[in-house]
Amino acid sequence: MASAEVVLGFLEEAEPWRLRSSQFPSKVGGKPAWLSQRGLPSHSDLECEKCGLPMVFLLQVYAPISGQDRSFHRTLFLFCCKTPECYSHNDSRCMKVFRSQLSRKNEFYSYDPPTDDEPPNASEEDSSLLSVSGVKLCWVCGCPGNKACSRCHTVTYCGRHHQTVHWKHSHKKECLGAEAPTAAAAAAAFLFPESELVTEPEEEGEDGEDADGEDAEAQVRGGGEEVSVPKSADNPSAADALAEADLEAMALHETEDNKAFRRFKKKIASEPHQVIRYSRGGCPLWVSSDHVPSEGEIPACTCGAQRTFEFQVMPQLLNDLRVDSTGASIDWGTVVVYTCSASCNHQDQYCSEFIWKQDFSSDQQTQNKNT
């Protein structure tokens, strides 16, 4: 059976209006461009399971399913915690993903596709309110927020934490004053920088297969490095001259973990700036042989259908978001998203899907920093 097509995602700058809900964007950072205006994740849904603080919007992928009317519009939303201490090794509880989908005929968007021209009222769009449903949004993070400032009753928040953030950054001066309330400074301090997520198919031939099938006597590998071993009829191979114990010791250096990491590095070498890999029903590209889920570890959807791989987030995104550091930091080797294979219907409700975070080993992190 042919393998599923892999589509790579890259970051590009875009006009702000292109990243709004009516354009059905794929994007990273900023506030979420919600698809359905009803049934949004609640405040508690968007809390980190480790520290309890509100998570921040990381990215969204517009991924409609051809031939399935209920998924004519379909977007996956990924959120993560900004507390570095929550990023324990191979622990996914600091991240969450939600699926929203709509049929082509719905109450929020035109039946016809959006035009390539900027809408005439784009600059007047209210980012604190969903126009059709009337759902109020947090001024800081763009998530549902029905808690209003008790003094001016003008701005709303998802909870006390973001109210405090906004108050310290600007609202203390604006509240009950002549200035119109803004959230730019507070949002900038909390949100990731915003970019469009553009995609292109991975070219054939970028299979990155490792050379496990090569003659073991012709090539001995250790710690990810390749050592050529010349052979000739007149001059016995260097391998033949090595003691058997030495060969065994060298072979042990090429662990399954090293093989997986080398395969990962080779696979992405031709497109090092890729930030996601999308392949619904395909296979993830693992950074390690450790902490790879078995079938039983990927829970079925609430509808009973199995979940399958849809896309993964690459470590390059950490560099683009400028959060990768040698100290305490948001971190991952790869973040793998599994979704309902049937893309079941939940009416207008946002449906929680499954995340598996796989981290680099300490040795891999060292190798990754050095390359």
Phi, psi and omega per residue, in radians:
M1 nan 2.353 -3.138
A2 -1.163 2.497 3.134
S3 -1.275 2.671 -3.131
A4 -1.167 2.551 3.121
E5 -1.105 2.477 3.077
V6 -1.879 2.245 3.089
V7 -1.977 2.289 -3.110
L8 -1.719 2.512 3.132
G9 -1.966 2.392 -3.130
F10 -2.297 2.734 -3.125
L11 -1.612 2.438 3.058
E12 -2.479 2.632 3.024
E13 -1.261 2.605 3.137
A14 -2.625 2.701 3.034
E15 -1.089 2.426 -3.088
P16 -0.915 -0.632 -3.087
W17 -1.151 -0.439 3.137
R18 -1.270 -0.229 -3.076
L19 -1.824 0.250 3.124
R20 -1.613 2.848 -3.005
S21 -0.933 -0.693 -3.062
S22 -1.152 -0.251 3.123
Q23 -1.698 -0.026 -3.132
F24 0.883 1.037 -3.018
P25 -1.428 2.760 2.763
S26 -1.860 2.280 -3.051
K27 -2.745 2.906 3.075
V28 -2.133 2.413 3.021
G29 1.313 -3.092 -3.031
G30 1.212 -2.711 3.089
K31 -1.682 2.654 3.133
P32 -1.097 2.441 3.011
A33 -1.678 1.505 -2.997
W34 -1.010 2.502 3.082
L35 -1.489 -1.438 3.046
S36 -1.194 2.468 3.110
Q37 -1.602 0.068 3.089
R38 -2.168 2.786 3.064
G39 1.175 0.476 -3.125
L40 -1.136 2.717 3.087
P41 -0.989 2.460 -3.131
S42 -1.375 3.002 3.110
H43 -1.004 -0.758 -3.132
S44 -1.210 -0.562 3.077
D45 -1.065 -0.547 -3.028
L46 -1.739 0.281 3.066
E47 -1.591 2.514 3.049
C48 -1.129 2.342 -3.122
E49 -1.298 -0.150 -3.133
K50 -1.738 -0.864 -3.061
C51 -1.857 -0.250 3.115
G52 1.434 0.000 3.123
L53 -1.444 2.761 3.114
P54 -1.111 2.406 3.072
M55 -1.434 2.874 3.139
V56 -1.900 2.573 3.091
F57 -1.168 2.234 3.131
L58 -1.752 -0.966 -3.116
L59 -2.846 2.889 3.024
Q60 -2.435 2.540 -3.119
V61 -2.160 2.092 3.065
Y62 -1.419 2.016 -2.981
A63 -2.448 1.185 3.106
P64 -1.129 2.723 3.120
I65 -1.904 2.053 -3.095
S66 -1.096 2.334 3.083
G67 1.453 0.017 -3.141
Q68 -2.068 1.830 -2.997
D69 -1.064 -0.682 -3.103
R70 -1.137 -0.303 3.132
S71 -2.025 0.503 3.120
F72 -1.034 -0.734 2.938
H73 -1.940 2.274 -3.080
R74 -2.688 2.200 -3.113
T75 -2.363 2.453 3.067
L76 -1.894 2.283 -3.071
F77 -2.009 2.203 -3.105
L78 -1.996 2.257 3.130
F79 -2.117 2.667 3.113
C80 -2.541 2.759 3.086
C81 -1.387 2.619 3.099
K82 -1.782 0.132 3.127
T83 -1.556 1.944 -3.071
P84 -0.967 -0.628 -3.093
E85 -1.136 -0.270 3.141
C86 -1.402 -0.161 -3.085
Y87 -1.582 1.136 3.059
S88 -1.168 2.735 -3.079
H89 -1.061 2.156 3.086
N90 1.004 0.581 -3.127
D91 -2.009 2.087 -3.025
S92 -1.664 0.056 -3.007
R93 -1.225 -0.153 3.120
C94 -1.614 0.164 -3.111
M95 -2.404 2.631 3.101
K96 -2.530 2.660 3.118
V97 -2.356 2.465 -3.112
F98 -2.276 2.535 3.113
R99 -1.960 2.359 3.039
S100 -2.281 2.423 3.124
Q101 -2.573 2.666 -3.111
L102 -2.471 2.654 3.003
S103 -1.319 2.936 -3.122
R104 -1.085 -0.686 3.071
K105 -1.603 1.944 -3.122
N106 -2.586 2.991 -3.027
E107 -1.458 -0.094 -3.007
F108 -1.823 -0.520 -3.006
Y109 -2.324 2.755 3.119
S110 -1.131 2.635 3.081
Y111 -1.154 -0.521 -3.120
D112 -1.547 2.664 -3.131
P113 -1.160 2.700 3.129
P114 -1.178 2.647 3.122
T115 -1.421 2.968 3.107
D116 -1.536 0.021 -3.138
D117 -1.692 2.577 3.118
E118 -1.126 2.248 3.114
P119 -1.054 2.534 -3.076
P120 -1.088 -0.489 -3.086
N121 -1.865 0.390 -3.048
A122 -1.044 -0.699 -3.083
S123 -1.275 -0.282 -3.094
E124 -1.678 -0.028 -3.084
E125 -1.100 2.303 -3.106
D126 -1.493 1.962 -3.095
S127 -1.418 -0.031 -3.118
S128 -1.819 0.114 -3.091
L129 -2.623 2.332 3.027
L130 -1.478 2.069 -2.881
S131 -1.096 -0.690 -3.064
V132 -1.429 -0.849 -3.070
S133 -1.438 -0.377 -3.093
G134 1.373 0.162 3.124
V135 -1.191 2.247 3.118
K136 -1.500 2.549 -3.086
L137 -2.058 2.661 3.099
C138 -1.169 2.342 -3.121
W139 -1.167 -0.416 -3.085
V140 -1.541 -0.860 -2.979
C141 -1.944 -0.231 3.136
G142 1.398 0.161 3.081
C143 -1.625 2.887 -3.113
P144 -0.896 2.290 -3.107
G145 -2.625 1.877 -3.124
N146 -1.937 0.255 3.096
K147 -1.689 1.905 -3.078
A148 -1.520 2.685 3.023
C149 -1.034 2.240 -3.036
S150 -1.248 -0.260 -3.121
R151 -1.629 -0.938 -3.057
C152 -1.718 -0.330 -3.130
H153 0.979 0.378 -3.078
T154 -1.701 -0.659 -3.058
V155 -1.930 2.645 -3.109
T156 -2.137 2.750 -3.087
Y157 -2.431 2.764 3.077
C158 -1.341 -0.373 -3.135
G159 -3.133 -3.121 -3.061
R160 -1.107 -0.602 -3.081
H161 -1.031 -0.824 -3.123
H162 -1.350 -0.428 3.023
Q163 -1.121 -0.726 3.119
T164 -1.147 -0.736 3.121
V165 -1.048 -0.823 -3.123
H166 -1.151 -0.704 -3.130
W167 -1.065 -0.762 -3.103
K168 -1.210 -0.624 -3.045
H169 -1.432 -0.667 -3.082
S170 -2.735 -0.513 -2.941
H171 -1.256 -0.370 3.097
K172 -1.044 -0.634 3.137
K173 -1.437 -0.496 -3.036
E174 -1.522 -0.543 -3.010
C175 -1.021 2.161 -3.117
L176 1.098 0.250 3.123
G177 -1.775 -3.051 -3.109
A178 -1.414 -0.410 -3.098
E179 -1.276 2.487 3.061
A180 -1.249 2.418 -3.118
P181 -1.151 2.447 3.077
T182 -2.277 2.820 3.099
A183 -2.253 0.204 -3.032
A184 -1.013 -0.856 -3.086
A185 -1.171 -0.765 -3.137
A186 -1.137 -0.727 3.141
A187 -1.143 -0.723 -3.137
A188 -1.077 -0.573 3.141
A189 -1.296 -0.399 -3.057
F190 -1.856 -0.686 -3.016
L191 -1.466 2.788 3.004
F192 -1.434 2.661 3.076
P193 -1.053 2.501 -2.998
E194 -1.656 2.359 3.073
S195 -2.547 2.697 3.018
E196 -1.368 2.565 3.090
L197 -1.841 1.855 -3.133
V198 -1.812 2.630 -3.022
T199 -2.207 2.714 3.012
E200 -2.666 2.579 -3.112
P201 -1.130 2.519 3.034
E202 -1.246 2.305 -3.085
E203 -1.214 2.518 3.088
E204 -1.142 2.565 -3.119
G205 1.715 -0.240 3.067
E206 -1.519 0.928 -3.028
D207 -1.465 -0.346 3.048
G208 1.047 0.404 -3.117
E209 -1.118 2.430 3.096
D210 -1.468 3.036 -2.992
A211 -1.740 0.707 -3.089
D212 -1.097 -0.418 -3.088
G213 -1.510 -0.033 -3.112
E214 -1.250 2.803 -3.138
D215 -1.031 2.039 -3.081
A216 -1.122 -0.466 3.126
E217 -1.340 -0.424 -3.120
A218 -1.455 -0.362 -3.081
Q219 -2.584 2.151 3.094
V220 -1.997 2.283 -3.072
R221 -1.977 2.549 3.083
G222 -2.601 2.208 3.091
G223 1.007 0.556 3.091
G224 1.524 -0.079 3.122
E225 -1.716 2.661 -3.137
E226 -1.870 2.328 3.133
V227 -2.115 1.999 3.138
S228 -1.316 2.461 -3.130
V229 -2.154 1.741 -3.080
P230 -1.217 2.584 3.141
K231 -2.403 2.552 3.017
S232 -2.732 2.912 -3.110
A233 -1.193 -0.609 -3.086
D234 -1.510 -0.416 -3.063
N235 -2.141 1.848 -3.112
P236 -0.960 2.583 -3.109
S237 -1.112 2.637 3.105
A238 -1.086 -0.529 -3.130
A239 -1.113 -0.657 -3.136
D240 -1.121 -0.483 -3.090
A241 -1.440 -0.261 -3.124
L242 -1.397 2.523 3.085
A243 -1.156 2.585 -3.123
E244 -1.016 -0.652 3.141
A245 -1.100 -0.643 3.131
D246 -1.177 -0.696 3.112
L247 -1.100 -0.719 3.125
E248 -1.094 -0.729 -3.127
A249 -1.112 -0.692 3.128
M250 -1.181 -0.694 -3.131
A251 -1.113 -0.617 -3.119
L252 -1.136 -0.452 3.141
H253 -1.152 -0.533 3.132
E254 -1.498 1.336 -3.122
T255 -1.334 2.931 3.064
E256 -1.046 -0.594 3.140
D257 -1.141 -0.747 3.105
N258 -1.101 -0.705 3.135
K259 -1.083 -0.789 -3.127
A260 -1.094 -0.735 -3.110
F261 -1.195 -0.710 3.114
R262 -1.127 -0.686 3.105
R263 -1.115 -0.740 3.118
F264 -1.055 -0.849 -3.106
K265 -1.106 -0.709 -3.125
K266 -1.186 -0.661 -3.099
K267 -1.111 -0.682 -3.050
I268 -1.653 -0.042 -3.016
A269 -1.021 -0.642 -3.088
S270 -1.327 -0.363 3.118
E271 -2.356 1.215 -3.020
P272 -1.187 -0.256 -3.094
H273 -1.632 0.124 3.109
Q274 -1.136 2.352 -3.132
V275 -1.925 -0.355 2.976
I276 -2.415 2.758 2.975
R277 -2.201 2.108 -3.091
Y278 -1.956 2.250 3.120
S279 -2.824 1.361 -3.089
R280 -1.035 2.132 -3.097
G281 1.462 0.016 3.125
G282 -1.579 -2.601 -3.093
C283 -2.234 2.450 3.083
P284 -1.213 2.795 2.982
L285 -1.780 1.857 -3.045
W286 -1.456 2.543 3.095
V287 -1.529 -0.220 -3.053
S288 -2.644 2.764 3.032
S289 -1.482 -0.174 3.133
D290 -1.572 2.554 3.072
H291 1.070 0.805 2.994
V292 -1.749 2.184 -3.017
P293 -1.211 2.480 2.965
S294 -1.447 2.948 3.126
E295 -0.982 -0.701 -3.096
G296 -1.200 -0.310 -3.129
E297 -1.546 -0.118 3.074
I298 -1.786 1.836 -3.033
P299 -1.162 2.566 3.060
A300 -1.200 2.772 3.070
C301 -1.176 2.830 3.107
T302 -1.094 -0.350 3.111
C303 -1.417 -0.170 -3.139
G304 1.793 -0.278 3.126
A305 -1.294 2.626 3.086
Q306 -1.235 2.614 3.009
R307 -1.594 2.499 3.127
T308 -2.204 2.819 3.116
F309 -1.078 2.408 3.066
E310 -2.138 -0.912 3.079
F311 -2.719 2.901 3.081
Q312 -2.361 2.635 3.105
V313 -1.726 2.310 -3.054
M314 -1.629 2.772 -3.120
P315 -1.179 -0.341 3.104
Q316 -0.991 -0.533 -3.112
L317 -1.071 -0.550 3.113
L318 -1.068 -0.668 3.099
N319 -1.198 -0.740 -3.123
D320 -1.138 -0.557 3.127
L321 -1.522 -0.061 3.106
R322 1.038 0.690 3.092
V323 -1.970 -0.135 -3.119
D324 -1.320 2.181 -3.124
S325 -2.608 2.930 -3.116
T326 -1.398 -0.365 3.115
G327 -1.571 -2.691 3.099
A328 -1.099 2.241 -3.036
S329 -2.754 2.698 2.862
I330 -0.995 2.359 -3.028
D331 -2.719 2.602 2.969
W332 -2.854 2.750 2.960
G333 -1.491 -0.905 2.976
T334 -2.715 2.615 3.096
V335 -2.021 2.072 -3.003
V336 -1.911 2.244 -3.088
V337 -1.887 2.203 3.078
Y338 -1.965 2.367 -3.100
T339 -2.261 2.871 3.139
C340 -1.002 2.184 -3.107
S341 -1.136 -0.422 3.121
A342 -1.614 -0.138 -3.031
S343 0.784 1.009 -2.997
C344 -1.066 2.782 -3.086
N345 -1.561 2.219 3.069
H346 -2.096 0.571 -3.053
Q347 0.994 -2.208 -3.138
D348 -1.644 0.020 -3.028
Q349 -1.314 2.461 3.005
Y350 -1.348 2.259 -3.025
C351 -1.841 2.274 3.106
S352 -1.279 2.318 3.057
E353 -1.985 -2.922 -2.927
F354 -2.039 2.381 3.131
I355 -2.075 2.471 3.033
W356 -2.255 2.007 3.139
K357 -1.723 2.169 3.091
Q358 -2.024 2.248 -3.099
D359 -1.828 2.793 3.011
F360 -1.233 2.613 2.950
S361 -1.294 2.917 -3.132
S362 -1.069 -0.653 3.109
D363 -1.156 -0.715 -3.139
Q364 -1.150 -0.672 3.124
Q365 -1.064 -0.714 3.116
T366 -1.109 -0.793 3.108
Q367 -1.098 -0.704 -3.093
N368 -1.143 -0.689 3.136
K369 -1.186 -0.526 -3.058
N370 -1.512 -0.101 -3.094
T371 -2.003 nan nan
